């Protein structure tokens, strides 16, 4: 028997495939197109191993998010988890607004950053291009959750095709893998592991994004099962791509050359094929816009969920009667993004964003420990052993401390 959707509820229509593609898009993004060179600068031939270490570090926090999402499948994910664990409205407000701030600033930076690529194909004034991009992305986000997540999934496919092109271009070098794979296995020499760990620290940020999946909880069918599975699928797929691209990269160019290039994958493609990487440039644009679209979707759901909890103005707790999307929240997020994109120059905000994100990861892992103590073991559903959130919290906190020490030293 079909149960109609209540008028104040989001449309629950997403399946595992759409949510998994959404998760892959949030993790894959455009970062790998540049980040691979930075990792190779530290780890050299051990770059694939550095990505494997980073995946191992990220998986603990991802599993903690998965259990919390299965326990509390609601919008404003982290804010809800923190409230369930510590019972503090104020702390939940701070967490929710922090998530929105990260999304707004990241999206504004992405929109600003894509202008240089678009000017090559569409030489329009920057103001007009910026406004047009934000308006189009907001309209897609307000169109409907199925439609917007499907478009995000198509952009994710484009990102994956770009990586496949790079792997294909490097196939002559990959043919030598059977002879050269011992070069990628690190020994026990301390100096080697310093470079690998530094590379893994950089590669860790290529995995940030899995946490965005939890904000689709109220638009996903059977979220208690679907969200954890989608997170695991997203991590496995992206790790597979990262390892394949890393192997192709280090077999094609020395680590120092990869580190010097602002577009290492485009350089590999051009050197191996003799053709300009125009297709990769277009795919890079799609990847960047995909990241921006996902931030609008996520931010609007966090605003909607916080408003329903009474942590923000009730006017944001509004759904389009026809589309079942939080259109007012979408407009607010898009307006903030437009203001930041027009007002701020293109600056690197990676340090600030990563510090805040690692702080949230640390808090969420310890929130799961507190939730387990309050609610006890589960009769059904995902129930992780306590050492998993302990590892996630300590690793995230350790990364955060290291980041802060580096920032203080550079300052």
C-alpha positions in Angstrom: 0.0 0.0 0.0 1.4 3.4 -1.0 1.7 5.8 1.8 1.5 9.5 0.6 4.3 11.8 1.5 3.3 14.3 4.3 3.1 17.9 3.0 6.0 19.0 5.4 8.3 16.1 4.5 11.0 16.0 1.8 10.4 13.7 -1.1 11.8 10.2 -0.3 12.8 8.9 -3.7 16.6 8.3 -3.9 17.9 4.8 -4.3 21.3 3.3 -3.6 22.7 4.0 -7.1 21.9 7.7 -7.0 23.1 8.2 -3.4 26.3 6.2 -4.2 27.0 8.4 -7.3 26.3 11.5 -5.2 28.9 10.2 -2.7 31.4 9.4 -5.4 31.0 12.9 -6.8 31.6 14.5 -3.4 34.8 12.6 -2.8 36.1 12.5 -6.4 35.5 16.1 -7.2 38.2 18.1 -9.1 40.9 17.7 -6.4 42.5 14.6 -7.9 43.3 16.5 -11.1 45.8 18.6 -9.1 46.3 16.8 -5.8 48.1 13.8 -7.3 51.1 16.0 -8.1 51.3 17.3 -4.5 51.2 13.8 -3.1 53.9 12.6 -5.6 56.1 15.5 -4.5 56.3 13.9 -1.0 55.9 10.2 -1.7 57.5 9.8 -5.2 57.1 6.2 -6.4 55.3 5.3 -3.2 52.4 7.6 -4.1 49.9 4.7 -4.6 50.8 3.4 -1.2 50.3 6.9 0.3 46.7 7.0 -1.1 46.1 3.5 0.4 47.3 4.8 3.8 45.0 7.8 3.4 42.0 5.5 2.6 42.8 3.6 5.8 42.8 6.8 7.8 39.5 8.0 6.3 37.6 4.8 6.6 37.3 5.0 10.4 35.5 8.4 10.3 33.4 7.2 7.4 32.2 4.2 9.3 31.3 6.4 12.3 29.2 8.6 10.0 27.6 5.5 8.6 26.4 4.3 12.0 25.2 7.7 13.1 23.3 8.1 9.8 21.6 4.7 10.3 20.7 5.6 13.9 19.5 9.2 13.1 18.5 9.4 9.4 17.7 13.1 9.4 18.8 16.3 7.7 21.5 18.5 9.3 23.4 15.3 10.0 26.3 16.4 12.1 24.3 18.9 14.1 21.7 16.2 14.9 24.4 13.7 15.9 26.0 16.2 18.2 22.7 17.2 19.8 21.8 13.5 20.4 25.2 12.9 22.0 25.6 16.0 24.1 22.1 17.6 24.3 23.4 21.1 23.6 21.3 23.3 21.3 24.0 25.9 21.1 26.7 23.4 20.1 24.4 22.0 17.5 23.7 25.4 16.1 27.4 26.1 15.9 28.1 22.8 14.2 25.2 23.3 11.7 26.3 26.9 10.8 29.9 25.7 10.5 28.8 23.1 7.9 26.9 25.7 5.9 29.9 28.2 6.1 32.3 25.5 4.8 29.9 24.7 1.9 29.3 28.4 1.0 32.9 29.4 1.0 34.0 26.2 -0.8 31.2 26.7 -3.5 32.1 30.4 -3.9 35.7 29.4 -4.4 34.8 26.7 -6.9 32.6 29.1 -8.9 35.3 31.7 -8.9 37.9 29.2 -9.9 36.0 27.8 -12.9 35.8 31.3 -14.5 39.3 31.0 -16.0 38.3 27.8 -17.8 35.0 29.2 -19.0 36.6 32.4 -20.3 38.4 30.2 -22.9 35.1 29.0 -24.3 32.7 31.8 -23.4 34.5 35.2 -23.1 31.8 37.0 -21.1 32.3 39.5 -18.3 33.1 37.7 -15.0 30.2 39.3 -13.1 27.7 38.0 -15.7 29.3 34.6 -15.8 29.3 34.3 -12.0 25.7 35.3 -11.6 24.7 33.0 -14.5 26.5 30.0 -12.9 25.0 30.4 -9.5 21.5 31.0 -10.8 21.7 27.9 -13.0 23.1 25.7 -10.1 20.4 27.0 -7.8 17.6 26.3 -10.3 19.0 22.7 -10.7 19.1 22.3 -6.9 15.5 23.6 -6.6 14.2 21.6 -9.5 13.8 18.3 -7.6 16.1 16.0 -5.6 15.9 13.2 -8.3 16.7 15.7 -11.0 19.5 17.5 -9.2 21.2 14.3 -7.9 20.9 12.7 -11.3 22.7 15.7 -12.9 25.3 15.6 -10.2 25.7 11.9 -11.0 26.2 12.6 -14.7 28.9 15.2 -13.8 30.5 12.5 -11.6 30.5 10.2 -14.6 32.3 12.9 -16.6 34.9 13.1 -13.9 35.4 9.3 -14.0 35.7 9.4 -17.8 38.4 12.0 -17.4 40.4 9.7 -15.1 39.8 6.7 -17.5 41.3 8.8 -20.3 44.4 9.5 -18.3 44.8 5.8 -17.4 44.3 4.9 -21.1 46.9 7.5 -22.2 49.3 6.0 -19.7 48.6 2.4 -20.8 52.0 1.9 -22.5 53.7 2.7 -19.1 51.1 0.5 -17.3 52.3 -2.4 -19.4 55.6 -2.3 -17.5 53.9 -2.7 -14.1 54.7 -6.4 -13.8 58.5 -5.4 -13.8 58.2 -2.1 -11.9 55.7 -2.9 -9.1 58.5 -3.7 -6.6 59.6 0.0 -6.9 56.2 1.0 -5.3 56.6 -1.2 -2.2 58.2 0.8 0.7 60.9 -0.8 2.9 61.4 0.0 6.6 63.7 2.9 6.1 62.5 5.8 8.3 63.1 8.5 5.7 60.9 6.7 3.2 58.0 6.6 5.6 58.3 10.3 6.4 57.6 11.1 2.8 54.8 8.5 2.6 53.0 9.8 5.7 53.3 13.4 4.4 51.9 12.3 1.1 49.1 10.4 2.9 48.3 13.5 4.9 47.8 15.5 1.6 45.9 12.6 0.0 43.6 12.4 3.0 41.8 15.5 1.7 40.9 13.7 -1.5 38.6 11.6 0.7 36.8 14.5 2.4 33.2 14.6 1.1 31.8 11.3 2.1 30.1 13.1 5.1 27.9 15.0 2.7 25.9 11.8 2.0 24.2 12.0 5.4 22.2 15.1 4.5 20.2 13.2 1.9 18.8 10.9 4.7 15.2 12.2 4.5 15.2 11.9 0.7 16.5 8.4 0.6 14.5 5.2 0.6 15.3 3.0 3.6 18.2 5.3 4.7 19.1 3.0 7.6 20.5 0.6 5.1 21.1 2.7 2.0 23.3 5.4 3.5 26.0 3.1 5.1 26.1 1.0 1.9 26.4 4.2 -0.3 29.4 5.4 1.9 31.2 2.1 1.6 30.6 1.9 -2.2 31.8 5.6 -2.6 35.0 4.9 -0.7 35.8 1.7 -2.6 35.1 3.2 -6.0 37.1 6.4 -5.4 40.0 4.4 -3.8 40.1 2.2 -6.9 40.3 5.3 -9.2 42.9 7.0 -7.0 45.2 3.9 -6.9 44.9 3.4 -10.7 45.6 7.0 -11.4 48.5 7.1 -8.9 50.1 4.1 -10.5 49.7 5.5 -14.0 51.1 8.8 -12.9 54.3 7.6 -11.2 55.0 5.2 -14.1 54.6 8.1 -16.6 56.5 10.9 -14.9 59.0 11.4 -12.0 57.5 12.6 -8.7 59.4 15.9 -9.0 57.9 16.7 -12.4 54.4 15.8 -11.2 54.8 18.1 -8.2 55.9 21.0 -10.4 52.9 20.8 -12.7 49.6 22.7 -11.9 47.8 20.2 -14.0 49.7 16.9 -13.7 47.1 14.7 -15.3 46.7 17.0 -18.3 50.5 16.9 -18.7 50.5 13.1 -18.6 47.8 13.0 -21.3 49.5 15.5 -23.5 52.9 13.9 -23.3 51.6 10.4 -23.9 49.2 11.2 -26.7 50.8 14.3 -28.3 47.4 16.1 -28.2 46.3 19.0 -26.0 44.1 18.1 -23.1 41.1 20.1 -24.1 38.7 17.3 -23.2 40.3 17.0 -19.7 39.8 20.8 -19.3 36.1 20.5 -20.1 35.8 17.6 -17.7 37.6 19.6 -15.1 34.9 22.3 -15.5 32.2 19.7 -15.1 33.9 18.4 -12.0 34.2 21.8 -10.4 30.6 22.7 -11.1 29.5 19.3 -9.7 31.3 20.1 -6.5 29.5 23.5 -6.4 26.1 21.9 -7.1 26.6 19.3 -4.3 27.4 22.1 -1.8 24.2 23.9 -2.6 22.2 20.7 -2.2 23.9 19.9 1.1 23.7 23.5 2.5 20.0 23.8 1.8 19.2 20.5 3.5 21.2 21.5 6.6 19.3 24.9 6.7 16.0 23.0 6.3 16.8 20.5 9.0 18.1 23.1 11.5 15.0 25.2 11.0 12.7 22.3 11.7 14.6 21.6 14.9 14.0 25.2 16.0 17.7 26.2 15.7 17.1 28.7 12.9 14.2 31.0 11.8 11.1 28.9 11.0 10.7 30.5 7.6 13.5 28.3 6.3 11.3 25.2 7.1 9.5 25.5 3.8 9.1 23.0 0.9 7.9 23.7 -2.6 4.4 22.1 -2.8 5.1 20.7 -6.2 8.8 19.8 -6.2 9.2 18.9 -2.5 12.5 20.8 -2.3 13.5 23.4 0.3 13.4 26.3 -2.1 13.8 29.1 0.4 16.9 27.4 1.9 18.3 26.9 -1.7 17.8 30.6 -2.3 19.5 31.6 0.9 22.5 29.4 0.2 22.7 30.5 -3.4 22.5 34.2 -2.3 25.4 33.7 0.2 27.5 31.9 -2.4 26.9 34.7 -5.0 27.9 37.4 -2.4 31.1 35.6 -1.6 31.9 34.8 -5.2 31.5 38.5 -6.2 33.2 40.0 -3.2 36.2 37.8 -2.6 39.3 37.2 -4.8 40.3 33.7 -5.7 42.3 32.7 -2.5 43.3 29.3 -1.2 41.1 28.5 1.7 42.2 24.9 2.0 43.9 25.4 5.3 40.9 26.9 7.0 38.4 24.5 5.4 40.5 21.4 6.4 40.9 22.6 10.0 37.2 23.1 10.4 36.4 19.8 8.7 38.9 17.8 10.8 37.4 19.5 13.9 34.0 18.2 12.9 35.3 14.7 12.2 36.9 14.6 15.6 33.6 15.8 17.3 31.4 13.4 15.3 33.6 10.4 16.2 33.4 11.2 19.9 29.7 11.9 19.5 29.2 8.3 18.4 31.1 7.1 21.5 28.7 9.1 23.6 25.6 7.9 21.7 26.7 4.3 22.2 27.0 4.9 25.9 23.5 6.6 26.1 21.6 4.2 23.8 23.6 1.0 24.3 24.0 -1.7 21.7 21.6 -2.0 18.8 19.4 -5.1 18.2 19.6 -4.5 14.4 21.4 -2.2 12.0 25.0 -1.1 11.9 26.7 -1.3 15.4 30.4 -0.7 15.2 32.9 -1.8 17.9 34.0 1.2 20.1 37.6 1.1 18.8 36.4 2.3 15.4 35.2 5.8 16.6 38.2 5.9 19.0 40.5 5.4 16.0 38.6 7.9 13.9 38.6 10.5 16.7 42.3 10.2 17.5 43.4 10.1 13.9 41.3 13.2 13.0 42.4 15.0 16.1 46.0 14.1 15.4 45.7 15.4 11.8 44.1 18.6 13.2 46.9 19.1 15.7 49.5 18.6 13.0 47.7 21.1 10.7 47.6 23.7 13.5 51.3 23.2 14.3 52.2 23.6 10.7 50.1 26.8 10.4 51.7 28.2 13.6 55.2 27.4 12.3 54.6 29.0 8.9 53.1 32.0 10.5 
